[in-house]
Every structure is written in C-alpha cells, then in structure tokens.
Amino acid sequence: MIRLLHIEFIKLWNNRSSKILIISYFTLLTSIALFAAIKFDIGPIQFHLADQGIFNFPYIWHFNTFITAFFKLFLAIVIVSMMSNEYSNKTIKQNLIDGLSKKEFILSKFLTVISFSLISTLFVFVVSLILGLAYSDYNEISIILTDLEFLVAFFVKLTGFFSFCLFLGVLVKRSAFALGFLILWQVFEGIVRGIMRWKLFDGETTDVIMGFFPLQAMFNLIKEPFSRLGAVQSVVNQIGEELRLDYAIHWYEILIVLVWTAIFIYGSYAILKKRDL
C-alpha cells in the first residue's frame, strides 16, 4: 500500500498544475487565520471579528470545518485531472503492463483520496487549535476536546466528495467534462429538491429524501454554524423568535456518505475492469 501511494504522489508532484493546486489549497486553509485580523474602525463603530466568538472552543471546530470544506474544489480538480492524465499520457496502460492490476490501480487512487482527506483534517485541526488557544475565552482541556466529532465528519465529507470526483474522472476520462458533470449533478439535485417541495412533499419530508442524495448527504454532515453565534442568537431573541436547530453530527448521516463512498470506489473499479484500455 505504501508503494502504491508513493507512486501516486510522485505522479502528482511531477505535474506542475497539480502541485500549484495542492499548494494553493493548503494556503487557503491557513488563510482562515486572516479572519482573526479583520477589524472595522469607522468612527463610533468598532468591530473585531475575533471578538465575536468564532474562535472560541468548542465552536471553532464547527466553524472552521464548515468554512474550509468550501475549498475542497481545489483538490477535486487535482483528483479528476489525476485520472484524465492517466488516460491522456497512457500511464495507466504502462502501469498495467508493468504488473499493476486494475484493482491495485483503483486502490492507489483511493489511498490518495484518503491521504488528501486525512492531511486536510489534520491541517484544519492544527490551525484551529492554534487560533483557539490564541483567541478563545475558554481554554480548559475538557472544553477544547468537546465537539471534535466535527473533524470526523469533515474527514468523511472530504473522502466522500473526492471519491465522487474519482468516479467521475474514471467515467468521463476528461477533467473538464468530469467537473462539468459534477456541477450538473449539483444543479440536478437542486431541481429535484425544488420539484419535490413544489408538487410532492412538505419541506421536512423533502429534506429527509434529499439526505440520501450524494452531494446533499455530504453537505448535511456539517450544518451551517452562523446561527450559533451569540450575536445572531441575541438578535433573534430581541425580535421574539427562537432558533431550534440541530447542529449535531448524526451516525446515520455519516453512514449514508460512507455507503456512497463505497459505491463510488466500487463503481470506479467496475468501469475500469470492463473498459478496454
């Protein structure tokens, strides 16, 4: 397994575009620290974003995993390009001639997906820990270690998304078409949601059904964190309303994404096994 992963990282690092995208991705992950420096000082209005509690433990685990998940498109491009380059450069055929089985080939790609997800999760953990220790009002160990399940959800979310991208890369062969299909699938899920809410079901039933669609299932793992902020809660209370939202990480939502991950990886292998290279 180490040998397979080593081969993949050599390919990626020797590809200039992939190298730039990977570096840009991890640079963007660290850029979340810039939120701490945002200050507004306009006459009587003084506003420091870090003072709003976004870096308080344990809220920071929720906030940072939600925000940084939007940067995953950079690695999605790397993954679909990784597959398209195998076809265009005919390295996949050479790997098979050299004795690599199709099963080992897909395994090497999946190991790359796992590595990207794991490194990203560790990266977010370290950045969040540093920011939390610097700005959080609560630094007790018990509080710091609360809500770490958001990191688990973040890892599962990235693994599922990158596995989907890998499947599209195997299916379509060309990176531009694979990314286009990814966008079209997002639009498709949105259209299905709209039709169901308009003609078929109420909002709650629609949300339950949409939770079984791949991209929506991945998004559901980490709900939006903004309504948890004290400032938002205060405004809502002042207008006489009450927010009752469920921010928890649920095992069944993780299971749905894991099932989709398995489907995508097996589907990638099944397509490659039947395809004449």
N, C-alpha and C positions, 0 to 999 in steps of 0.2 A: 504493500500500500504506500509506503514511503517512496518507493521507486516510482510509482505511478504519479504521485503528487509532485515529485521532483521534476519529472518530465514536463508536466503541465506548467509549472512555474518558470521553467527555462523558456518554454514557448512564449509565455506571456511577457516575460521580462525582455525578450529579444524583439518584441513587437512594440514599436515606438508609440503608436496610438494607445495601445493597452496600458503601457507604462504611464503615459500622461494622464489617462483617465483614472487609473488607480491612485496616483499621487494626488490628483485633484479631489478625488472622493474623500480621502483621509484628511486632506487640508480643510475641506468643508466641514468635516466632523468636528475638527478643533475650532472652527470659526464660531461655533455656538458660544464659545467663551466671550466673543465680542458683545453678546447681549449684556454682559456684566458692565461693559464700559459705556453703554448708551445712557446719556444724561440729557435732559431738556432743562434749560435755564432761560426762560423767556419772561423777564420782568418778575411778577409775583408767582409765576408758575415754575415750580422746580420739581422735576420728575427724574428719578433714577430707577431704571428698570430692575436692577438687582435688589432694590429695597421693596419690591412688590411681592417678594417671597418665592420667585420662580426657582431659586437655587436653595431653598430650604429642604432639608431632609424631612420626610422621605419623598416629598412632592417632586424633587428633581429627577428621580428615576422615571416617573411618569412623563414629565415634561420633555426631558431630553430624548427618551426613546421614541416619543411621538414625533418630535420635530426632525430628528436625524433620519428617521425612516423615509422621509421625502427625498433624501439624497441618494437612495438606492438605485435610481435610474442610471447613475454613472457606471456602477458595476453591472447593471443589466446590459448596457451597451457592450461592456467588455465580454460578458458571457456569450451573447449572441454572435459577436464578432469572432470569439474564440472558435465557435463551431463553423461559421462561414469560412474562416481562414483554413480550417481543416480540409474543406472541400475545394476551395479555390487554389490552395497551394499543394493539394494532393498529399498532404502529410498523413491524412487518415489512412489512405491506401498504403503508404510506406510503413506506417505503424503496424498495420495488419500483416504486411509482407515480412516484417521483422519479427513476427511471432506474437504480437499483442492480439488477444481475442477481442471480439466486439463487446463482450461482457466487461472485460478489463478496460476497454476504451471508455465505455459509459461510466464505469466505476471511477476512473481517473477524473472525469468531468464532475461527477457528483462530489468527489473528495475536494475538488477545487471550490465548488459551491459551499460545502460545509466549512472550508477554511476561510473563505471570504466572510461568511456569516459569523463564525467564531471570532475572527480577528476584529471585525466591526463591533461585536458585542463587548469584547474586552476593551477596545478603544473607547467606546462610549462609557463603559464603567469607570475607567481611569479618569477621563475628562470630567465626568460628573462628580466623582469622588473629590477631585482637586477643587472644583468650583464649589461644591457643597462645604468642604472644610474651610474654604476661604470666605464664603458669604452666608452660610446657613446660620440661623439663630439657634438651631438645635444640633448639638454635636455629640449627644450620648450614643454609645455603641448600639444600644437596643433600637434607637430611632434610625440610625444610619442603616442598619440591616433590615429595616422594615420596607416592604414593597419591592424587594429585589426580584420578585416574580415578573416584574415588567421587563427585566433583562432577559429572562427566559422566553417571554412572549416575543421580544424583539428578535432573538435568535431564530425562533420558529418562523416568525413572519418573513425574515430575510431568506431563510432556507427554502420556504415555500415559493416565494417570489422568484428567486434565482433558479429554482428547479423548473418553474413555468417558462422562464426565459430560455433555459437549456433545451426544454422540449420544443419550443418554437424554433430555436436555432437548428435542431436536428430535422424538424418537419419541413421548414421552408428553405433552408440552406443559405439564403442571403440575409445579411444582417438588417438591411433597410426594410425588407419585406417582413421580417420577423418582428421588428419594432413596430412597424405599421399594423401588423396583426394584433400586437399587444394593445395598442391604442384603440383599435376597432373593437376588441373584446371588452375594454373598459366602457366604450360607448354602448355596446350591446347590453351589458349588464344594467347600464343606466336606463336604456329604453325599456328593458323587461321590467325594471322596478316601476317606471312610470306607468306602463300599461296595467300592471297588477294593481297599483294603487288607484288608478282611474276607473277600471272596469271590473276588477275581480275581487279584491280583498281590501280590508281596512289596513291602516298603517302598521299596526302591530303584527298582523299575520304576514304582511309583505316583508317586513324586516326579518321575521323568522325564516321565511323561504329564501330570501336573498342571502341569508347567512350561510347557505350551502353552496353558493357560487364562489369560485376560487378567489377572485380579487376582493370581493366583499368580505369573505371569510378572513382573509389576511388583514384587511383594514379593521375588522371588528376586534381583533386581538388587543389592540391598544386604542381605547376611546380617546376622544379629544380631552385635553387636560385643562383647558382655559376656564371652564365654568367652575373649577375647583378653587380658583384664586379667591382670596379674601375680598379683594376689591369688587369682583363680579358678584360674589355672594351678598356683599353689602348693598350693592345697587338693587339686586333682585328683592332683598328683604325690604328695602325702602319703598318699593312700588307695590308691596303687599303680596308678592309671589313667593314661591318656594321651589327650589330645584331639587328634584328627587331622581338623580341619575345614578346608574350602576357603572362604576369605573373598574370593577374587579376583573381579574383575569380568570376566566372560566375554563375548566378542564375540557369541556365538550367543544369549545371553540378552538382550543389547541389541537384536539383530536381531528377535527374537520380539516384543518390545514395540513396536519401530518398525513392524513389519508390522501389529500390532493397531491402532496409531495411524492408519496409512493406511486400514485397514478402517473405523474409526470415522468418520474425516473423510469418506471417500467415501460411507459409509452415510448420514451426515447430509445430504450433498448429494443423494443419490439419493432419499431420503424427501421432502426439500423440493421437489425437481424434480417429483415425481409428485403432490404434495399440492396440492389446490385451496385457495388462500388467499383 
